[in-house]
Amino acid sequence: MRRRRIGTVAVAVLALAVPLSAYAAVHHATHDRGDAETSSADRRDAASRAPVWQAAWRAAPQPPVASGPSHDGFGNRTVRMVVRPTVRGTAVRIRLSNRYGTAGLRIGTVAVAEQDAGPIVVPGSQQVATFGGGDAVTVAAGGEAVSDPVPVPARAGHNLVVSVYLAAATGPATWHNKAQMTSYVSGAGNWATEPGGSPYQAITPSWFFLDGVDVLGPPVRGTVLAFGDSITDGAFSTLDAGHTYPDWLADRLAGYAVLNEGIGGNQILADTAGGGESALHRFGRDVLDQPGVTAVVFLAGVNDIGAGATAPQLVAGMTRLVAQAHERCLRVVGGTITPFGGSVYDTPAHEQTRQAVNRWIRTGGAFDAVADFDRVLRDPADPLTIEPRYHTVGDLHPNDLGYRVMADAVSRSDLSPLSGCRHG
């Protein structure tokens, strides 16, 4: 998915001297040409409004950890997961990932529906997704499967339910740990098309194998991708409420798709067991390879600081990622690292690093714009900490109101696609 700069075309208007005797011929030719140009313009206008496939929801895949459901996997179970598309449309496509699998992933049935409440779906809304015309699909180790179009309408900000029957033992699972949405796991059997909730006997706050939903609908003005760590992921926001900062941002930005590619514990520089692949290693797949992205809001580095990274190291890592985004014609908004006074990361040396990195983000000129999350969250009486109204557990993560304030710090004018670029 390369972004290409489009050269400008200068159109010259020519004044022609036409003999009076030739007037009628020229008049009729011009009239016909005008009709043709009008028809062409009408076709272009209609094409610009024609439905297109576009990314409406994403979750960054993570490798399994040493224990728990991602380690154990599933077998002869159905996992029902809730997602919140950010654009509207008449049909959806489901994306399933086996990025970190070591063997083929056997999917027996996938069903999509509008959510009623919990694991219960809206009666009559459920449809089975097919893959190449069949209900079942095997996703190769390291691979992804994309469904055929599913005739389930999507509405921005309204939940869909995706039920995945895992026919055979999956082994360790590709997952997204902190979904901030409740998922439901059935007892034995294929319950993907069951409209009620009674077969779903267990809950988990994670998504498994599901990493994307595309929607067929009117073209959006742009696609904004929020990239980062647990603060982008929305850690400690209210479960099932849609109160992460990318959720609030999507609510504000009518006409834009907003994708969340945050991972709790993620670092820019180093892979970790809990935080998955570093930003340097996953940026290509989770940002550059995502279709239609026009702008990235980048917020990362706090976990690197907690692990002892230096300001020059973080600046070098961010500079490299911004350059990659610019090569694909993406606008990049740099988010300043939020206060962590009173948290486990709070040491004088770590704070010095945070201040140095934030100065560079604000003044270094690498980013196309800045979202000053540090400024809007910090306590005026103690600028090294998050204001009490905005913080939650551990003095590191914002609460719902804090996430909303963060979303408000992202200017719509900073998200418009770069001029002279084609995205698709």
Sequence and secondary structure as in RCSB ss.txt:
>XXXX:A:sequence
MRRRRIGTVAVAVLALAVPLSAYAAVHHATHDRGDAETSSADRRDAASRAPVWQAAWRAAPQPPVASGPSHDGFG
NRTVRMVVRPTVRGTAVRIRLSNRYGTAGLRIGTVAVAEQDAGPIVVPGSQQVATFGGGDAVTVAAGGEAVSDPV
PVPARAGHNLVVSVYLAAATGPATWHNKAQMTSYVSGAGNWATEPGGSPYQAITPSWFFLDGVDVLGPPVRGTVL
AFGDSITDGAFSTLDAGHTYPDWLADRLAGYAVLNEGIGGNQILADTAGGGESALHRFGRDVLDQPGVTAVVFLA
GVNDIGAGATAPQLVAGMTRLVAQAHERCLRVVGGTITPFGGSVYDTPAHEQTRQAVNRWIRTGGAFDAVADFDR
VLRDPADPLTIEPRYHTVGDLHPNDLGYRVMADAVSRSDLSPLSGCRHG
>XXXX:A:secstr
   EE              GGGHHHHHHHHHHHHHHHHHHHHHHHHHHHS EEEEEEE   B   SSSHHHH  S
SEEEEEEE  SS BSEEEEEEE TT SS EEEEEEEEEEEEETTEE TT  EEE BTTBS EEE TT EEE   B
   B TT  EEEEEEE S   S  EES  SS EEEESSS  TT  SSTTEEEEES EESEEEEEEEES  SEEEE
EEESHHHHTTTS TTS  SHHHHHHHH TTEEEEEEE TT  SS  BTTTBS HHHHHIIIIITSTT  EEEEE 
 HHHHHTT  HHHHHHHHHHHHHHHHHTT EEEEE     TTSTT  HHHHHHHHHHHHHHHHSS SSEEE HHH
HHEETTEEEEE GGGB GGGTSB HHHHHHHHHTS GGGSS  TTEE  
